[in-house]
Amino acid sequence: MASDLSDRTFWITKEEEIKRAEATDHYFLNAERALRKSGLNPRVTMEVYCRKDPYGEGWALASGIYEVAKLLEGVHVDVDAVEEGTLIATPGDGVAYEPVLQVTGRYADFARYETPLLGFLSSSSGYLTKAARVRLAAGEKQLLSFGTRRAHPALSALIERSAYLAGFDGVSNVAAARLLGIGGSGTMPHSFILCFPDQAEAWKAFADAAEGEKVVALADTLSDEKEESVMALRTLGRKLAGVRLDTPSSRRGDWRKLIEEVRWELDTRGGKEVSIFISGGLDEAEVRALGDVVDGFGVGTSVSGAPSIDFNMKVVEVEGAGGAMVPKAKRGDISGAKSLYRNLGTHEDLLMPKRLEPPEGFVPLLSPLVRDGRVVRRFLPLDRLRERIGLSLKAGPQRVRLLSRASPGRAGRSRRAGTR
């Protein structure tokens, strides 16, 4: 085995390889070969769903729909899907589920696409859902994404996009910010401060380079956070917009008390307008607990290391005699193509066989994405998606619940996604 890669610099699957579905599992190629040799290639409908979210709270945000459309563009399939960023219920306590995607086509023509399709949805939805949970914990406080250093660089744009869509106020990754069309966010690293004789010299150099803009000083490099925050105020005066505390957990002690001390000392020296930002290994629990004593958070690894949403893709219909689609599913799944509707007032979702009409007041969540390999959906701009997701979070994602109905006038039992 060669010690160096011959056709690329990094261990990254190329875009064209993903597009050709070479980033797949080998057993799909085995299945294709056997089907073609047998002369059998029936039309099937497959549905993508998640039964249970990794947090056990009954909800997630579906993402990756755009990438799936681009993946299947040119493939002879029809696809219906939810809108990017749609809140879905994941009750985990019954046989019913919410399909975020439906694919219909001849199985051997698209079988190999299952692996990259699920990868797009699972990773993107995982980042977006976690970022949304952190946004909920932060309330209205400023929230910046600092996490791409903890993930493969090939994923940085996806991670930062997820954070931005979830409502983060800024992202630190340069390339991702450019793709998003926003300015990058960040202060200074500890290594910058260590390049100078002392902290004060570093802060002054940073402020000079800011060309008149106020700056946020990192205030925990060499001394006590309280001492360095006061030093930063004394050094920069009106140029100081805020201090950032990035104290490692081994030295925090009582984190809340430490922050309150910094606030007191700044206030008593005329620094009431100086904001306090914290970062360093923060997760939603710490963000929620400290929101009343700080002005903003830098959150990284908890988003970039988010668990994926465990989507499955299963056959629910197979072409029968005469070309009719016949409900068919493996053990543990429910057969037949389904429609998913939402009552925007009650937050109830209704799962029904496609042949049935929904009750009044319910709107469809699934809509055409691809028709015979042609992308037919006009994708919403990022700011519009961000707004839609924000409205879903304000409404309380834990309130959404799933109902199922297999026949007219007969509703299944309610499976609550979380608690009201």
Helices and strands as residue ranges (DSSP letters): H 15-19, H 26-38, E 43-49, E 59-61, H 65-72, E 77-81, E 87-89, E 99-106, H 107-110, G 111-113, H 114-138, E 142-145, G 148-150, G 153-155, H 156-165, E 170-171, H 174-180, H 190-194, H 199-209, E 215-218, H 225-236, G 237-239, E 240-245, G 249-251, H 255-268, E 275-279, H 284-290, E 296-299, H 301-304, E 312-319, G 321-323, E 325-327, E 338-343, E 348-353, E 363-364, E 367-371, E 374-375, H 382-395, G 397-399, E 401-407, E 410-411, E 415-416
